[in-house]
Amino acid sequence: METASFIFLGFNLHAWITIATVLTMFSILLFTKLRSDLVF
């Protein structure tokens, strides 16, 4: 039994969590003055 059966636009839940995390990290790096090592 698969743990993430939620599929939207061809991606499962784990893929959406990864996409959201990466987009959030790059947004924080672009729009704030936080150091990159702190963000990562």
Full PDB file with SEQRES, HELIX, SHEET, SSBOND, CRYST1, ORIGX, SCALE, CONECT and MASTER records, all heavy atoms in Angstrom:
SEQRES   1 A   40  MET GLU THR ALA SER PHE ILE PHE LEU GLY PHE ASN LEU          
SEQRES   2 A   40  HIS ALA TRP ILE THR ILE ALA THR VAL LEU THR MET PHE          
SEQRES   3 A   40  SER ILE LEU LEU PHE THR LYS LEU ARG SER ASP LEU VAL          
SEQRES   4 A   40  PHE                                                          
HELIX    1 AA1 LEU A   13  PHE A   31  1                                  19    
HELIX    2 AA2 SER A   36  VAL A   39  1                                   4    
SHEET    1 AA1 2 ILE A   7  PHE A   8  0                                        
SHEET    2 AA1 2 PHE A  11  ASN A  12 -1                                        
CRYST1    1.000    1.000    1.000  90.00  90.00  90.00 P 1           1          
ORIGX1      1.000000  0.000000  0.000000        0.00000                         
ORIGX2      0.000000  1.000000  0.000000        0.00000                         
ORIGX3      0.000000  0.000000  1.000000        0.00000                         
SCALE1      1.000000  0.000000  0.000000        0.00000                         
SCALE2      0.000000  1.000000  0.000000        0.00000                         
SCALE3      0.000000  0.000000  1.000000        0.00000                         
ATOM      1  N   MET A   1       0.835  -1.194   0.000  1.00  0.00           N  
ATOM      2  CA  MET A   1       0.000   0.000   0.000  1.00  0.00           C  
ATOM      3  C   MET A   1       0.868   1.241   0.000  1.00  0.00           C  
ATOM      4  O   MET A   1       1.784   1.372   0.788  1.00  0.00           O  
ATOM      5  CB  MET A   1      -0.880  -0.009   1.254  1.00  0.00           C  
ATOM      6  CG  MET A   1      -1.874   1.119   1.290  1.00  0.00           C  
ATOM      7  SD  MET A   1      -3.042   0.862   2.629  1.00  0.00           S  
ATOM      8  CE  MET A   1      -2.741   2.326   3.559  1.00  0.00           C  
ATOM      9  N   GLU A   2       0.590   2.117  -0.930  1.00  0.00           N  
ATOM     10  CA  GLU A   2       1.375   3.341  -1.045  1.00  0.00           C  
ATOM     11  C   GLU A   2       0.941   4.347   0.019  1.00  0.00           C  
ATOM     12  O   GLU A   2      -0.243   4.550   0.252  1.00  0.00           O  
ATOM     13  CB  GLU A   2       1.175   3.930  -2.443  1.00  0.00           C  
ATOM     14  CG  GLU A   2       2.055   5.118  -2.720  1.00  0.00           C  
ATOM     15  CD  GLU A   2       1.862   5.659  -4.123  1.00  0.00           C  
ATOM     16  OE1 GLU A   2       1.190   5.016  -4.932  1.00  0.00           O  
ATOM     17  OE2 GLU A   2       2.373   6.737  -4.385  1.00  0.00           O  
ATOM     18  N   THR A   3       1.901   4.997   0.649  1.00  0.00           N  
ATOM     19  CA  THR A   3       1.565   5.930   1.730  1.00  0.00           C  
ATOM     20  C   THR A   3       1.023   7.250   1.186  1.00  0.00           C  
ATOM     21  O   THR A   3       0.218   7.896   1.829  1.00  0.00           O  
ATOM     22  CB  THR A   3       2.795   6.211   2.600  1.00  0.00           C  
ATOM     23  OG1 THR A   3       3.836   6.728   1.781  1.00  0.00           O  
ATOM     24  CG2 THR A   3       3.258   4.942   3.298  1.00  0.00           C  
ATOM     25  N   ALA A   4       1.461   7.656   0.002  1.00  0.00           N  
ATOM     26  CA  ALA A   4       0.996   8.924  -0.567  1.00  0.00           C  
ATOM     27  C   ALA A   4       0.166   8.626  -1.811  1.00  0.00           C  
ATOM     28  O   ALA A   4       0.681   8.545  -2.916  1.00  0.00           O  
ATOM     29  CB  ALA A   4       2.168   9.827  -0.913  1.00  0.00           C  
ATOM     30  N   SER A   5      -1.129   8.448  -1.647  1.00  0.00           N  
ATOM     31  CA  SER A   5      -1.990   8.123  -2.774  1.00  0.00           C  
ATOM     32  C   SER A   5      -2.583   9.375  -3.410  1.00  0.00           C  
ATOM     33  O   SER A   5      -3.309   9.299  -4.383  1.00  0.00           O  
ATOM     34  CB  SER A   5      -3.118   7.188  -2.327  1.00  0.00           C  
ATOM     35  OG  SER A   5      -3.880   7.805  -1.312  1.00  0.00           O  
ATOM     36  N   PHE A   6      -2.277  10.538  -2.845  1.00  0.00           N  
ATOM     37  CA  PHE A   6      -2.758  11.811  -3.387  1.00  0.00           C  
ATOM     38  C   PHE A   6      -1.953  12.139  -4.639  1.00  0.00           C  
ATOM     39  O   PHE A   6      -0.740  12.285  -4.582  1.00  0.00           O  
ATOM     40  CB  PHE A   6      -2.582  12.917  -2.330  1.00  0.00           C  
ATOM     41  CG  PHE A   6      -2.924  14.286  -2.834  1.00  0.00           C  
ATOM     42  CD1 PHE A   6      -4.241  14.684  -2.929  1.00  0.00           C  
ATOM     43  CD2 PHE A   6      -1.938  15.168  -3.204  1.00  0.00           C  
ATOM     44  CE1 PHE A   6      -4.560  15.941  -3.388  1.00  0.00           C  
ATOM     45  CE2 PHE A   6      -2.249  16.430  -3.672  1.00  0.00           C  
ATOM     46  CZ  PHE A   6      -3.569  16.820  -3.757  1.00  0.00           C  
ATOM     47  N   ILE A   7      -2.641  12.242  -5.779  1.00  0.00           N  
ATOM     48  CA  ILE A   7      -1.973  12.568  -7.041  1.00  0.00           C  
ATOM     49  C   ILE A   7      -2.689  13.761  -7.665  1.00  0.00           C  
ATOM     50  O   ILE A   7      -3.910  13.740  -7.846  1.00  0.00           O  
ATOM     51  CB  ILE A   7      -1.977  11.370  -8.006  1.00  0.00           C  
ATOM     52  CG1 ILE A   7      -1.159  10.226  -7.432  1.00  0.00           C  
ATOM     53  CG2 ILE A   7      -1.450  11.771  -9.366  1.00  0.00           C  
ATOM     54  CD1 ILE A   7      -1.126   8.988  -8.281  1.00  0.00           C  
ATOM     55  N   PHE A   8      -1.915  14.809  -7.955  1.00  0.00           N  
ATOM     56  CA  PHE A   8      -2.471  16.012  -8.582  1.00  0.00           C  
ATOM     57  C   PHE A   8      -1.496  16.472  -9.644  1.00  0.00           C  
ATOM     58  O   PHE A   8      -0.313  16.672  -9.364  1.00  0.00           O  
ATOM     59  CB  PHE A   8      -2.693  17.103  -7.522  1.00  0.00           C  
ATOM     60  CG  PHE A   8      -3.284  18.368  -8.070  1.00  0.00           C  
ATOM     61  CD1 PHE A   8      -4.592  18.390  -8.507  1.00  0.00           C  
ATOM     62  CD2 PHE A   8      -2.536  19.522  -8.138  1.00  0.00           C  
ATOM     63  CE1 PHE A   8      -5.151  19.550  -9.023  1.00  0.00           C  
ATOM     64  CE2 PHE A   8      -3.082  20.686  -8.652  1.00  0.00           C  
ATOM     65  CZ  PHE A   8      -4.388  20.700  -9.090  1.00  0.00           C  
ATOM     66  N   LEU A   9      -1.959  16.630 -10.864  1.00  0.00           N  
ATOM     67  CA  LEU A   9      -1.142  17.013 -12.020  1.00  0.00           C  
ATOM     68  C   LEU A   9       0.038  16.071 -12.237  1.00  0.00           C  
ATOM     69  O   LEU A   9       1.106  16.480 -12.649  1.00  0.00           O  
ATOM     70  CB  LEU A   9      -0.639  18.457 -11.875  1.00  0.00           C  
ATOM     71  CG  LEU A   9      -1.712  19.551 -11.902  1.00  0.00           C  
ATOM     72  CD1 LEU A   9      -1.072  20.910 -11.685  1.00  0.00           C  
ATOM     73  CD2 LEU A   9      -2.470  19.544 -13.211  1.00  0.00           C  
ATOM     74  N   GLY A  10      -0.157  14.804 -11.924  1.00  0.00           N  
ATOM     75  CA  GLY A  10       0.867  13.804 -12.164  1.00  0.00           C  
ATOM     76  C   GLY A  10       1.893  13.660 -11.063  1.00  0.00           C  
ATOM     77  O   GLY A  10       2.786  12.834 -11.170  1.00  0.00           O  
ATOM     78  N   PHE A  11       1.803  14.469 -10.003  1.00  0.00           N  
ATOM     79  CA  PHE A  11       2.748  14.388  -8.898  1.00  0.00           C  
ATOM     80  C   PHE A  11       2.049  13.884  -7.649  1.00  0.00           C  
ATOM     81  O   PHE A  11       0.915  14.257  -7.379  1.00  0.00           O  
ATOM     82  CB  PHE A  11       3.359  15.764  -8.593  1.00  0.00           C  
ATOM     83  CG  PHE A  11       4.169  16.338  -9.721  1.00  0.00           C  
ATOM     84  CD1 PHE A  11       3.740  17.463 -10.393  1.00  0.00           C  
ATOM     85  CD2 PHE A  11       5.360  15.760 -10.105  1.00  0.00           C  
ATOM     86  CE1 PHE A  11       4.477  18.000 -11.427  1.00  0.00           C  
ATOM     87  CE2 PHE A  11       6.111  16.291 -11.135  1.00  0.00           C  
ATOM     88  CZ  PHE A  11       5.668  17.406 -11.807  1.00  0.00           C  
ATOM     89  N   ASN A  12       2.749  13.081  -6.867  1.00  0.00           N  
ATOM     90  CA  ASN A  12       2.164  12.620  -5.612  1.00  0.00           C  
ATOM     91  C   ASN A  12       2.468  13.628  -4.505  1.00  0.00           C  
ATOM     92  O   ASN A  12       3.081  14.665  -4.728  1.00  0.00           O  
ATOM     93  CB  ASN A  12       2.644  11.207  -5.270  1.00  0.00           C  
ATOM     94  CG  ASN A  12       4.121  11.142  -5.016  1.00  0.00           C  
ATOM     95  OD1 ASN A  12       4.806  12.142  -4.992  1.00  0.00           O  
ATOM     96  ND2 ASN A  12       4.614   9.920  -4.823  1.00  0.00           N  
ATOM     97  N   LEU A  13       2.045  13.309  -3.307  1.00  0.00           N  
ATOM     98  CA  LEU A  13       2.176  14.242  -2.195  1.00  0.00           C  
ATOM     99  C   LEU A  13       3.633  14.555  -1.878  1.00  0.00           C  
ATOM    100  O   LEU A  13       3.978  15.706  -1.598  1.00  0.00           O  
ATOM    101  CB  LEU A  13       1.476  13.665  -0.959  1.00  0.00           C  
ATOM    102  CG  LEU A  13       1.463  14.541   0.282  1.00  0.00           C  
ATOM    103  CD1 LEU A  13       0.726  15.849   0.008  1.00  0.00           C  
ATOM    104  CD2 LEU A  13       0.826  13.807   1.437  1.00  0.00           C  
ATOM    105  N   HIS A  14       4.505  13.568  -1.940  1.00  0.00           N  
ATOM    106  CA  HIS A  14       5.914  13.794  -1.630  1.00  0.00           C  
ATOM    107  C   HIS A  14       6.554  14.748  -2.627  1.00  0.00           C  
ATOM    108  O   HIS A  14       7.380  15.588  -2.257  1.00  0.00           O  
ATOM    109  CB  HIS A  14       6.679  12.473  -1.604  1.00  0.00           C  
ATOM    110  CG  HIS A  14       6.199  11.537  -0.550  1.00  0.00           C  
ATOM    111  ND1 HIS A  14       6.344  11.796   0.790  1.00  0.00           N  
ATOM    112  CD2 HIS A  14       5.564  10.352  -0.627  1.00  0.00           C  
ATOM    113  CE1 HIS A  14       5.834  10.811   1.486  1.00  0.00           C  
ATOM    114  NE2 HIS A  14       5.336   9.909   0.650  1.00  0.00           N  
ATOM    115  N   ALA A  15       6.184  14.640  -3.886  1.00  0.00           N  
ATOM    116  CA  ALA A  15       6.720  15.550  -4.901  1.00  0.00           C  
ATOM    117  C   ALA A  15       6.234  16.975  -4.651  1.00  0.00           C  
ATOM    118  O   ALA A  15       7.007  17.931  -4.802  1.00  0.00           O  
ATOM    119  CB  ALA A  15       6.306  15.086  -6.292  1.00  0.00           C  
ATOM    120  N   TRP A  16       4.981  17.156  -4.270  1.00  0.00           N  
ATOM    121  CA  TRP A  16       4.458  18.496  -3.990  1.00  0.00           C  
ATOM    122  C   TRP A  16       5.131  19.112  -2.771  1.00  0.00           C  
ATOM    123  O   TRP A  16       5.390  20.322  -2.744  1.00  0.00           O  
ATOM    124  CB  TRP A  16       2.949  18.466  -3.811  1.00  0.00           C  
ATOM    125  CG  TRP A  16       2.230  18.382  -5.125  1.00  0.00           C  
ATOM    126  CD1 TRP A  16       1.480  17.347  -5.588  1.00  0.00           C  
ATOM    127  CD2 TRP A  16       2.210  19.373  -6.162  1.00  0.00           C  
ATOM    128  NE1 TRP A  16       1.001  17.638  -6.837  1.00  0.00           N  
ATOM    129  CE2 TRP A  16       1.435  18.861  -7.214  1.00  0.00           C  
ATOM    130  CE3 TRP A  16       2.791  20.633  -6.293  1.00  0.00           C  
ATOM    131  CZ2 TRP A  16       1.223  19.587  -8.395  1.00  0.00           C  
ATOM    132  CZ3 TRP A  16       2.578  21.350  -7.463  1.00  0.00           C  
ATOM    133  CH2 TRP A  16       1.802  20.817  -8.493  1.00  0.00           C  
ATOM    134  N   ILE A  17       5.425  18.312  -1.752  1.00  0.00           N  
ATOM    135  CA  ILE A  17       6.136  18.824  -0.582  1.00  0.00           C  
ATOM    136  C   ILE A  17       7.533  19.294  -0.973  1.00  0.00           C  
ATOM    137  O   ILE A  17       7.996  20.354  -0.537  1.00  0.00           O  
ATOM    138  CB  ILE A  17       6.194  17.748   0.524  1.00  0.00           C  
ATOM    139  CG1 ILE A  17       4.792  17.513   1.088  1.00  0.00           C  
ATOM    140  CG2 ILE A  17       7.157  18.152   1.633  1.00  0.00           C  
ATOM    141  CD1 ILE A  17       4.701  16.345   2.029  1.00  0.00           C  
ATOM    142  N   THR A  18       8.210  18.537  -1.827  1.00  0.00           N  
ATOM    143  CA  THR A  18       9.540  18.908  -2.291  1.00  0.00           C  
ATOM    144  C   THR A  18       9.496  20.186  -3.117  1.00  0.00           C  
ATOM    145  O   THR A  18      10.318  21.096  -2.930  1.00  0.00           O  
ATOM    146  CB  THR A  18      10.148  17.767  -3.123  1.00  0.00           C  
ATOM    147  OG1 THR A  18      10.163  16.582  -2.336  1.00  0.00           O  
ATOM    148  CG2 THR A  18      11.550  18.113  -3.580  1.00  0.00           C  
ATOM    149  N   ILE A  19       8.538  20.293  -4.035  1.00  0.00           N  
ATOM    150  CA  ILE A  19       8.397  21.490  -4.865  1.00  0.00           C  
ATOM    151  C   ILE A  19       8.127  22.714  -4.000  1.00  0.00           C  
ATOM    152  O   ILE A  19       8.737  23.776  -4.183  1.00  0.00           O  
ATOM    153  CB  ILE A  19       7.282  21.286  -5.915  1.00  0.00           C  
ATOM    154  CG1 ILE A  19       7.717  20.245  -6.942  1.00  0.00           C  
ATOM    155  CG2 ILE A  19       6.915  22.598  -6.597  1.00  0.00           C  
ATOM    156  CD1 ILE A  19       6.601  19.753  -7.833  1.00  0.00           C  
ATOM    157  N   ALA A  20       7.221  22.590  -3.039  1.00  0.00           N  
ATOM    158  CA  ALA A  20       6.888  23.713  -2.158  1.00  0.00           C  
ATOM    159  C   ALA A  20       8.092  24.125  -1.311  1.00  0.00           C  
ATOM    160  O   ALA A  20       8.333  25.325  -1.107  1.00  0.00           O  
ATOM    161  CB  ALA A  20       5.713  23.329  -1.263  1.00  0.00           C  
ATOM    162  N   THR A  21       8.868  23.150  -0.842  1.00  0.00           N  
ATOM    163  CA  THR A  21      10.043  23.464  -0.034  1.00  0.00           C  
ATOM    164  C   THR A  21      11.085  24.222  -0.844  1.00  0.00           C  
ATOM    165  O   THR A  21      11.637  25.229  -0.388  1.00  0.00           O  
ATOM    166  CB  THR A  21      10.656  22.170   0.529  1.00  0.00           C  
ATOM    167  OG1 THR A  21       9.663  21.480   1.285  1.00  0.00           O  
ATOM    168  CG2 THR A  21      11.854  22.462   1.407  1.00  0.00           C  
ATOM    169  N   VAL A  22      11.366  23.763  -2.046  1.00  0.00           N  
ATOM    170  CA  VAL A  22      12.359  24.418  -2.897  1.00  0.00           C  
ATOM    171  C   VAL A  22      11.903  25.820  -3.281  1.00  0.00           C  
ATOM    172  O   VAL A  22      12.694  26.776  -3.228  1.00  0.00           O  
ATOM    173  CB  VAL A  22      12.652  23.554  -4.139  1.00  0.00           C  
ATOM    174  CG1 VAL A  22      13.498  24.310  -5.152  1.00  0.00           C  
ATOM    175  CG2 VAL A  22      13.343  22.267  -3.729  1.00  0.00           C  
ATOM    176  N   LEU A  23      10.639  25.988  -3.660  1.00  0.00           N  
ATOM    177  CA  LEU A  23      10.137  27.312  -4.018  1.00  0.00           C  
ATOM    178  C   LEU A  23      10.162  28.260  -2.833  1.00  0.00           C  
ATOM    179  O   LEU A  23      10.493  29.440  -2.986  1.00  0.00           O  
ATOM    180  CB  LEU A  23       8.716  27.201  -4.584  1.00  0.00           C  
ATOM    181  CG  LEU A  23       8.600  26.567  -5.963  1.00  0.00           C  
ATOM    182  CD1 LEU A  23       7.136  26.460  -6.381  1.00  0.00           C  
ATOM    183  CD2 LEU A  23       9.380  27.373  -6.988  1.00  0.00           C  
ATOM    184  N   THR A  24       9.831  27.766  -1.657  1.00  0.00           N  
ATOM    185  CA  THR A  24       9.884  28.599  -0.459  1.00  0.00           C  
ATOM    186  C   THR A  24      11.312  29.020  -0.156  1.00  0.00           C  
ATOM    187  O   THR A  24      11.563  30.190   0.163  1.00  0.00           O  
ATOM    188  CB  THR A  24       9.289  27.830   0.740  1.00  0.00           C  
ATOM    189  OG1 THR A  24       7.944  27.466   0.432  1.00  0.00           O  
ATOM    190  CG2 THR A  24       9.306  28.682   1.991  1.00  0.00           C  
ATOM    191  N   MET A  25      12.251  28.098  -0.275  1.00  0.00           N  
ATOM    192  CA  MET A  25      13.649  28.435   0.001  1.00  0.00           C  
ATOM    193  C   MET A  25      14.163  29.491  -0.965  1.00  0.00           C  
ATOM    194  O   MET A  25      14.812  30.456  -0.548  1.00  0.00           O  
ATOM    195  CB  MET A  25      14.511  27.179  -0.088  1.00  0.00           C  
ATOM    196  CG  MET A  25      14.385  26.274   1.109  1.00  0.00           C  
ATOM    197  SD  MET A  25      15.246  24.687   0.953  1.00  0.00           S  
ATOM    198  CE  MET A  25      16.781  25.143   0.229  1.00  0.00           C  
ATOM    199  N   PHE A  26      13.883  29.345  -2.246  1.00  0.00           N  
ATOM    200  CA  PHE A  26      14.359  30.331  -3.210  1.00  0.00           C  
ATOM    201  C   PHE A  26      13.654  31.669  -3.043  1.00  0.00           C  
ATOM    202  O   PHE A  26      14.260  32.720  -3.231  1.00  0.00           O  
ATOM    203  CB  PHE A  26      14.208  29.812  -4.650  1.00  0.00           C  
ATOM    204  CG  PHE A  26      15.292  28.849  -5.027  1.00  0.00           C  
ATOM    205  CD1 PHE A  26      14.981  27.555  -5.383  1.00  0.00           C  
ATOM    206  CD2 PHE A  26      16.622  29.218  -5.019  1.00  0.00           C  
ATOM    207  CE1 PHE A  26      15.974  26.653  -5.723  1.00  0.00           C  
ATOM    208  CE2 PHE A  26      17.632  28.332  -5.356  1.00  0.00           C  
ATOM    209  CZ  PHE A  26      17.301  27.041  -5.713  1.00  0.00           C  
ATOM    210  N   SER A  27      12.388  31.655  -2.659  1.00  0.00           N  
ATOM    211  CA  SER A  27      11.680  32.901  -2.397  1.00  0.00           C  
ATOM    212  C   SER A  27      12.282  33.639  -1.213  1.00  0.00           C  
ATOM    213  O   SER A  27      12.454  34.864  -1.244  1.00  0.00           O  
ATOM    214  CB  SER A  27      10.197  32.628  -2.130  1.00  0.00           C  
ATOM    215  OG  SER A  27       9.595  32.045  -3.261  1.00  0.00           O  
ATOM    216  N   ILE A  28      12.602  32.904  -0.158  1.00  0.00           N  
ATOM    217  CA  ILE A  28      13.238  33.521   1.002  1.00  0.00           C  
ATOM    218  C   ILE A  28      14.598  34.100   0.627  1.00  0.00           C  
ATOM    219  O   ILE A  28      14.952  35.207   1.039  1.00  0.00           O  
ATOM    220  CB  ILE A  28      13.368  32.494   2.152  1.00  0.00           C  
ATOM    221  CG1 ILE A  28      11.985  32.162   2.709  1.00  0.00           C  
ATOM    222  CG2 ILE A  28      14.262  33.019   3.263  1.00  0.00           C  
ATOM    223  CD1 ILE A  28      11.980  31.013   3.686  1.00  0.00           C  
ATOM    224  N   LEU A  29      15.355  33.378  -0.190  1.00  0.00           N  
ATOM    225  CA  LEU A  29      16.665  33.877  -0.603  1.00  0.00           C  
ATOM    226  C   LEU A  29      16.544  35.130  -1.465  1.00  0.00           C  
ATOM    227  O   LEU A  29      17.365  36.040  -1.367  1.00  0.00           O  
ATOM    228  CB  LEU A  29      17.424  32.793  -1.371  1.00  0.00           C  
ATOM    229  CG  LEU A  29      17.983  31.648  -0.534  1.00  0.00           C  
ATOM    230  CD1 LEU A  29      18.539  30.566  -1.448  1.00  0.00           C  
ATOM    231  CD2 LEU A  29      19.063  32.146   0.399  1.00  0.00           C  
ATOM    232  N   LEU A  30      15.515  35.189  -2.315  1.00  0.00           N  
ATOM    233  CA  LEU A  30      15.362  36.340  -3.206  1.00  0.00           C  
ATOM    234  C   LEU A  30      14.826  37.581  -2.502  1.00  0.00           C  
ATOM    235  O   LEU A  30      15.268  38.692  -2.786  1.00  0.00           O  
ATOM    236  CB  LEU A  30      14.411  35.976  -4.360  1.00  0.00           C  
ATOM    237  CG  LEU A  30      14.983  35.148  -5.482  1.00  0.00           C  
ATOM    238  CD1 LEU A  30      13.876  34.735  -6.441  1.00  0.00           C  
ATOM    239  CD2 LEU A  30      16.048  35.917  -6.228  1.00  0.00           C  
ATOM    240  N   PHE A  31      13.886  37.401  -1.594  1.00  0.00           N  
ATOM    241  CA  PHE A  31      13.140  38.547  -1.074  1.00  0.00           C  
ATOM    242  C   PHE A  31      13.502  38.953   0.348  1.00  0.00           C  
ATOM    243  O   PHE A  31      12.897  39.879   0.878  1.00  0.00           O  
ATOM    244  CB  PHE A  31      11.639  38.274  -1.161  1.00  0.00           C  
ATOM    245  CG  PHE A  31      11.170  38.058  -2.581  1.00  0.00           C  
ATOM    246  CD1 PHE A  31      10.648  36.845  -2.980  1.00  0.00           C  
ATOM    247  CD2 PHE A  31      11.275  39.073  -3.511  1.00  0.00           C  
ATOM    248  CE1 PHE A  31      10.218  36.645  -4.278  1.00  0.00           C  
ATOM    249  CE2 PHE A  31      10.862  38.884  -4.818  1.00  0.00           C  
ATOM    250  CZ  PHE A  31      10.332  37.670  -5.199  1.00  0.00           C  
ATOM    251  N   THR A  32      14.450  38.272   0.974  1.00  0.00           N  
ATOM    252  CA  THR A  32      14.866  38.675   2.318  1.00  0.00           C  
ATOM    253  C   THR A  32      16.380  38.820   2.347  1.00  0.00           C  
ATOM    254  O   THR A  32      17.080  38.466   1.392  1.00  0.00           O  
ATOM    255  CB  THR A  32      14.442  37.647   3.389  1.00  0.00           C  
ATOM    256  OG1 THR A  32      15.139  36.433   3.156  1.00  0.00           O  
ATOM    257  CG2 THR A  32      12.956  37.414   3.371  1.00  0.00           C  
ATOM    258  N   LYS A  33      16.879  39.333   3.435  1.00  0.00           N  
ATOM    259  CA  LYS A  33      18.318  39.518   3.596  1.00  0.00           C  
ATOM    260  C   LYS A  33      18.954  38.420   4.444  1.00  0.00           C  
ATOM    261  O   LYS A  33      20.054  38.577   4.941  1.00  0.00           O  
ATOM    262  CB  LYS A  33      18.592  40.882   4.264  1.00  0.00           C  
ATOM    263  CG  LYS A  33      18.110  42.059   3.472  1.00  0.00           C  
ATOM    264  CD  LYS A  33      18.981  42.288   2.264  1.00  0.00           C  
ATOM    265  CE  LYS A  33      18.564  43.579   1.567  1.00  0.00           C  
ATOM    266  NZ  LYS A  33      19.314  43.783   0.333  1.00  0.00           N  
ATOM    267  N   LEU A  34      18.233  37.280   4.608  1.00  0.00           N  
ATOM    268  CA  LEU A  34      18.762  36.184   5.404  1.00  0.00           C  
ATOM    269  C   LEU A  34      19.949  35.541   4.686  1.00  0.00           C  
ATOM    270  O   LEU A  34      19.990  35.473   3.454  1.00  0.00           O  
ATOM    271  CB  LEU A  34      17.688  35.126   5.647  1.00  0.00           C  
ATOM    272  CG  LEU A  34      16.548  35.530   6.579  1.00  0.00           C  
ATOM    273  CD1 LEU A  34      15.514  34.429   6.615  1.00  0.00           C  
ATOM    274  CD2 LEU A  34      17.063  35.816   7.965  1.00  0.00           C  
ATOM    275  N   ARG A  35      20.900  35.074   5.478  1.00  0.00           N  
ATOM    276  CA  ARG A  35      22.068  34.403   4.910  1.00  0.00           C  
ATOM    277  C   ARG A  35      21.640  33.066   4.298  1.00  0.00           C  
ATOM    278  O   ARG A  35      20.728  32.413   4.771  1.00  0.00           O  
ATOM    279  CB  ARG A  35      23.113  34.159   5.986  1.00  0.00           C  
ATOM    280  CG  ARG A  35      23.619  35.417   6.635  1.00  0.00           C  
ATOM    281  CD  ARG A  35      24.760  35.130   7.604  1.00  0.00           C  
ATOM    282  NE  ARG A  35      24.758  33.790   8.180  1.00  0.00           N  
ATOM    283  CZ  ARG A  35      24.559  33.547   9.459  1.00  0.00           C  
ATOM    284  NH1 ARG A  35      24.321  34.507  10.307  1.00  0.00           N  
ATOM    285  NH2 ARG A  35      24.603  32.302   9.906  1.00  0.00           N  
ATOM    286  N   SER A  36      22.347  32.677   3.238  1.00  0.00           N  
ATOM    287  CA  SER A  36      21.968  31.442   2.540  1.00  0.00           C  
ATOM    288  C   SER A  36      22.178  30.201   3.404  1.00  0.00           C  
ATOM    289  O   SER A  36      21.400  29.261   3.328  1.00  0.00           O  
ATOM    290  CB  SER A  36      22.754  31.313   1.234  1.00  0.00           C  
ATOM    291  OG  SER A  36      24.142  31.301   1.499  1.00  0.00           O  
ATOM    292  N   ASP A  37      23.237  30.186   4.235  1.00  0.00           N  
ATOM    293  CA  ASP A  37      23.443  29.011   5.071  1.00  0.00           C  
ATOM    294  C   ASP A  37      22.340  28.873   6.121  1.00  0.00           C  
ATOM    295  O   ASP A  37      21.982  27.761   6.492  1.00  0.00           O  
ATOM    296  CB  ASP A  37      24.819  29.028   5.734  1.00  0.00           C  
ATOM    297  CG  ASP A  37      25.051  30.249   6.609  1.00  0.00           C  
ATOM    298  OD1 ASP A  37      24.320  31.235   6.453  1.00  0.00           O  
ATOM    299  OD2 ASP A  37      25.963  30.196   7.452  1.00  0.00           O  
ATOM    300  N   LEU A  38      21.772  29.986   6.549  1.00  0.00           N  
ATOM    301  CA  LEU A  38      20.657  29.938   7.493  1.00  0.00           C  
ATOM    302  C   LEU A  38      19.390  29.393   6.823  1.00  0.00           C  
ATOM    303  O   LEU A  38      18.666  28.601   7.403  1.00  0.00           O  
ATOM    304  CB  LEU A  38      20.407  31.337   8.057  1.00  0.00           C  
ATOM    305  CG  LEU A  38      19.345  31.452   9.135  1.00  0.00           C  
ATOM    306  CD1 LEU A  38      19.809  30.735  10.390  1.00  0.00           C  
ATOM    307  CD2 LEU A  38      19.071  32.909   9.429  1.00  0.00           C  
ATOM    308  N   VAL A  39      19.153  29.805   5.592  1.00  0.00           N  
ATOM    309  CA  VAL A  39      17.971  29.345   4.863  1.00  0.00           C  
ATOM    310  C   VAL A  39      18.068  27.855   4.546  1.00  0.00           C  
ATOM    311  O   VAL A  39      17.115  27.107   4.762  1.00  0.00           O  
ATOM    312  CB  VAL A  39      17.769  30.157   3.574  1.00  0.00           C  
ATOM    313  CG1 VAL A  39      16.619  29.603   2.750  1.00  0.00           C  
ATOM    314  CG2 VAL A  39      17.532  31.625   3.897  1.00  0.00           C  
ATOM    315  N   PHE A  40      19.219  27.435   4.063  1.00  0.00           N  
ATOM    316  CA  PHE A  40      19.375  26.032   3.699  1.00  0.00           C  
ATOM    317  C   PHE A  40      19.433  25.154   4.929  1.00  0.00           C  
ATOM    318  O   PHE A  40      18.986  24.055   4.918  1.00  0.00           O  
ATOM    319  CB  PHE A  40      20.612  25.807   2.825  1.00  0.00           C  
ATOM    320  CG  PHE A  40      20.420  26.265   1.411  1.00  0.00           C  
ATOM    321  CD1 PHE A  40      21.033  27.410   0.947  1.00  0.00           C  
ATOM    322  CD2 PHE A  40      19.610  25.557   0.558  1.00  0.00           C  
ATOM    323  CE1 PHE A  40      20.856  27.828  -0.358  1.00  0.00           C  
ATOM    324  CE2 PHE A  40      19.416  25.973  -0.748  1.00  0.00           C  
ATOM    325  CZ  PHE A  40      20.044  27.108  -1.196  1.00  0.00           C  
TER     326      PHE A  40                                                      
MASTER        0    0    0    2    2    0    0    6  325    1    0    4          
END                                                                             
